[in-house]
Amino acid sequence: MQVDVAGRTDVGRVRGNNEDSFKLVPELNLFVLSDGMGGEAHGEVASSMAVEGIVAHCLEGVYNKDLPLAGNAQPDLTPRTNRLISAIRLANKQIYEAAQRDPNQKGMGATVVSIWLDGHRLCVAHVGDSRAYLMRGTDLQQITDDHSLVAEQVRRGILTKEQAAQSKMQSVLLRALGIDEEVEVDASEHLLMDGDSILLCSDGLDRMVLDEEIAATLLTSHSAQDAAQRLIQMALENGGEDNVTVVLLRVVHTEDGFLLRLWKWLNGPLEPTSEGGK
C-alpha cells in the first residue's frame, strides 16, 4: 500500500516554547504524535520521550519477534496493535520514573496518539486528547475518544458539544502519560481503502479549527504536505492559542481494487495457481 505522508508543527502565537513532538517512520508505516504538558516541568521533554520511546520499542519488536510485551496482550487485537499498546505503556513508565528522579520535572506528562499500518489494516493506540481522524470520501470521523473531563461530560450527557467547546475545563485530562506508574491505553483497528486520509493532531488544531473546516481542507488539498501546511496556517489565523501539530497520511489509489483487498483481509494473500503461477 502506498501512502503520501506529511508532518508539521508550530509553536503557535501565544506559547513561548513548543511542547509537541512527532515522529514519522515511513519505512515501518509507523507514526506517533505527542503533546507535552507541565510547562516549567518540561512538557517538551515528556513528549519527546514518548515518541522516541514508542518508536524504539516498536522497531525492536520488528527485529525481535520474541520481545516481551509490557502488560497482557489483548486477544481481540493483532500483534502489531498489541505492540503499540506495549510501547505506550513503557513510554508512560519511562516518563513517570524520570519525573520521580528529577524534582524539576515533577508533574510533566504527555498525551500520545499513534498509528501503525499493517497492509490495509490501521492500528491505532492513544492516551489523552490528541486525536486521530479518518477521512473517507466527504466524511470525517474522529476515531479516538478524548480522555478529558469535558469529553467525558459530553459522553454522559452533562454537556453538549457546543458547551464543551466553550468550557474553561477543556485542558483537564483524565488520562495522560507520566502521571501514574501505569496507564490505560485505548486501541482500535480499521480497514483502510484507497483515497482514505488519516489525520493525527494535537489539541492546538482541533480547538482552533472546526471539524467541517478540517474536512474541507483535506478535500481541497493536492497533497498531504499541502493539507498539513494549510491546517497549521488555519490554526494560527484563528488565534494559535497553543502549539499545533499535524501528521497526515493519504492512501494513494492503486490498481488493487476494494473487493480484492477485502478478500485478502478476510482470507489472506492470494496463492498462485498451478497454471504457470498466474
C-alpha positions in Angstrom: 0.0 0.0 0.0 1.3 3.4 -0.9 0.8 6.4 1.3 1.5 10.1 1.0 2.8 11.4 4.4 3.5 14.8 5.9 4.1 16.1 9.4 4.3 19.7 10.6 4.4 21.6 13.9 4.3 25.2 15.0 4.8 26.9 18.4 1.6 29.0 17.8 1.1 32.7 18.6 0.9 32.5 22.4 3.2 30.0 23.8 6.9 30.6 24.2 8.1 27.0 23.6 6.8 24.0 21.6 5.8 21.1 23.8 4.6 19.0 20.9 6.6 16.2 19.3 6.1 13.9 16.4 7.9 11.1 14.6 7.4 9.7 11.1 8.9 6.3 10.4 7.7 5.7 6.8 9.8 2.6 6.3 7.7 1.0 9.0 4.5 2.9 8.3 4.6 4.0 12.0 3.6 7.5 13.0 3.5 9.0 16.5 2.3 12.4 17.8 2.6 13.6 21.4 1.5 16.8 23.2 3.6 17.5 26.3 2.3 19.2 29.5 3.9 20.6 32.5 5.3 24.0 31.3 8.2 24.6 33.6 8.2 20.9 34.4 9.4 20.3 30.8 6.4 19.1 28.8 8.6 19.1 25.8 10.9 16.5 27.4 7.9 14.3 28.1 6.5 14.4 24.6 10.0 13.7 23.1 10.4 10.8 25.5 7.0 9.5 24.4 7.6 9.5 20.6 11.2 8.3 20.8 10.4 5.5 23.3 7.4 4.2 21.3 9.3 4.1 18.1 12.3 2.4 19.7 10.1 -0.4 21.2 8.2 -1.0 18.0 11.4 -1.1 16.0 12.9 -3.6 18.4 9.8 -5.7 18.1 10.1 -5.8 14.3 13.6 -7.4 14.6 12.9 -9.5 17.7 9.6 -11.3 17.4 10.2 -12.8 20.9 10.4 -9.3 22.6 8.1 -9.5 25.6 5.1 -7.1 25.7 4.7 -4.7 28.6 1.5 -6.0 30.2 -1.0 -8.5 28.9 -1.9 -8.8 25.2 -5.5 -8.1 24.2 -6.6 -11.3 22.4 -9.1 -9.4 20.1 -6.3 -7.2 18.7 -3.5 -8.1 16.2 0.2 -8.4 17.3 1.0 -5.1 15.8 -1.7 -3.2 17.8 -0.6 -5.0 20.9 3.0 -3.9 20.3 1.8 -0.3 20.0 0.0 -0.7 23.3 3.1 -2.2 24.9 5.2 0.7 23.6 2.9 3.3 25.1 2.9 1.5 28.5 6.7 1.5 28.5 6.8 5.2 27.5 4.5 6.0 30.3 6.7 4.3 32.8 9.8 6.0 31.5 8.3 9.5 31.8 6.9 8.7 35.2 10.2 7.4 36.5 12.1 10.4 35.0 9.7 12.8 36.8 10.2 10.9 40.1 14.0 11.2 39.8 14.2 14.9 39.0 12.2 17.4 41.1 12.4 19.9 38.3 10.5 17.6 36.1 7.9 16.5 38.6 4.4 16.9 37.1 5.5 16.5 33.5 3.3 14.4 31.3 2.1 14.0 27.7 -0.7 12.8 25.5 0.0 10.4 22.7 -1.7 9.2 19.5 0.0 6.6 17.4 -0.8 4.6 14.3 0.9 1.7 12.6 -0.2 0.4 9.2 -0.3 -3.4 8.6 -1.2 -3.7 5.0 -4.6 -2.1 4.7 -5.2 -2.5 8.5 -4.9 0.7 10.5 -3.7 0.0 14.1 -4.5 2.9 16.5 -3.5 3.4 20.1 -3.7 6.6 22.2 -3.8 8.2 25.6 -5.1 11.7 26.3 -6.8 14.2 24.0 -4.6 14.2 20.9 -6.8 12.9 18.2 -6.9 10.6 15.2 -9.4 11.3 12.4 -10.3 9.1 9.4 -11.5 10.9 6.3 -13.3 8.7 3.7 -15.0 10.4 0.8 -16.5 13.5 2.3 -17.0 12.0 5.8 -14.6 13.0 8.6 -14.8 10.7 11.6 -12.9 11.1 14.9 -11.7 7.5 15.6 -10.2 8.2 19.1 -12.1 9.3 22.2 -10.7 12.3 24.1 -9.6 11.3 27.7 -10.6 14.7 29.0 -13.1 16.0 31.6 -15.3 17.8 29.2 -15.4 14.9 26.7 -16.5 12.6 29.5 -19.2 15.1 30.4 -20.4 15.1 26.8 -20.5 11.3 26.7 -22.6 11.3 29.9 -24.9 14.0 28.5 -23.9 16.6 31.1 -22.6 19.0 28.5 -23.4 19.5 24.8 -20.5 19.6 22.3 -21.1 23.3 21.9 -20.9 23.8 25.7 -17.7 21.7 25.8 -16.1 23.8 23.1 -16.6 26.9 25.3 -15.6 25.3 28.6 -12.6 26.6 30.5 -12.0 23.0 31.6 -11.0 21.7 28.2 -7.4 21.2 29.2 -8.3 19.0 32.2 -7.2 15.4 31.3 -8.5 12.2 32.9 -5.6 10.2 31.4 -2.0 11.1 30.3 1.4 9.6 30.2 3.7 10.1 33.1 1.1 10.9 35.8 0.9 7.4 37.3 3.2 4.4 37.1 0.6 2.5 34.9 -1.8 3.9 32.3 -4.8 2.5 30.5 -4.3 2.6 26.7 -7.2 2.7 24.2 -6.7 0.9 20.9 -8.7 0.1 17.8 -8.3 -1.3 14.3 -9.8 -0.2 11.0 -9.8 -1.3 7.4 -8.4 1.3 5.0 -9.5 2.0 1.5 -7.8 3.8 -1.4 -8.3 7.5 -1.1 -8.7 7.5 2.7 -6.8 10.1 4.8 -5.7 9.7 8.4 -5.1 12.8 10.4 -3.3 12.9 13.8 -3.3 16.2 15.6 -2.7 17.9 18.9 -5.4 20.0 20.5 -3.9 23.1 19.1 -5.6 22.2 15.9 -9.0 20.9 16.9 -9.6 23.7 19.4 -8.8 26.3 16.7 -10.3 24.7 13.6 -13.8 23.2 13.3 -14.1 19.6 12.0 -16.0 21.0 9.0 -13.1 23.2 8.1 -10.6 20.3 8.6 -12.7 18.2 6.2 -12.9 20.9 3.6 -9.2 21.4 3.7 -8.4 17.7 3.3 -10.9 17.5 0.4 -9.4 20.5 -1.5 -5.6 19.9 -0.9 -3.4 18.5 -3.6 -1.1 16.6 -1.3 -0.5 15.6 2.3 2.1 18.3 2.6 -0.3 20.9 1.2 -3.0 19.9 3.6 -0.8 19.9 6.6 0.6 23.3 5.9 -2.9 24.7 5.3 -4.2 23.2 8.6 -1.4 24.7 10.6 -2.0 28.1 8.9 -5.7 28.0 9.7 -5.0 27.3 13.4 -2.6 30.3 13.5 -5.1 32.5 11.8 -7.8 31.5 14.2 -5.7 32.5 17.2 -2.9 30.0 17.5 -3.5 29.8 21.2 -1.5 26.6 21.6 1.3 24.6 19.9 -0.2 22.9 16.9 1.0 19.7 15.3 -0.4 17.6 12.5 0.6 14.3 10.9 -1.3 13.4 7.8 -1.4 10.2 5.7 -3.2 9.7 2.4 -3.7 6.3 1.0 -2.8 6.5 -2.7 -5.0 4.9 -5.3 -3.6 1.7 -6.7 -4.7 -1.0 -9.1 -5.6 -3.3 -6.3 -9.4 -2.7 -6.0 -11.5 -2.7 -2.9 -13.1 -6.2 -3.4 -9.7 -7.8 -3.9 -8.4 -6.1 -0.8 -11.4 -7.2 1.2 -10.9 -10.8 0.1 -7.3 -10.6 1.2 -8.3 -9.1 4.5 -10.7 -12.0 5.2 -8.7 -14.8 3.7 -5.0 -13.8 3.5 -3.0 -13.2 0.3 -4.0 -14.9 -2.9 -2.0 -18.1 -3.7 -0.6 -18.5 -7.2 -2.5 -21.1 -9.4 -0.8 -24.1 -10.9 -1.2 -22.7 -14.4 2.2 -21.0 -14.7 1.8 -19.3 -11.4 -0.7 -16.8 -12.7 
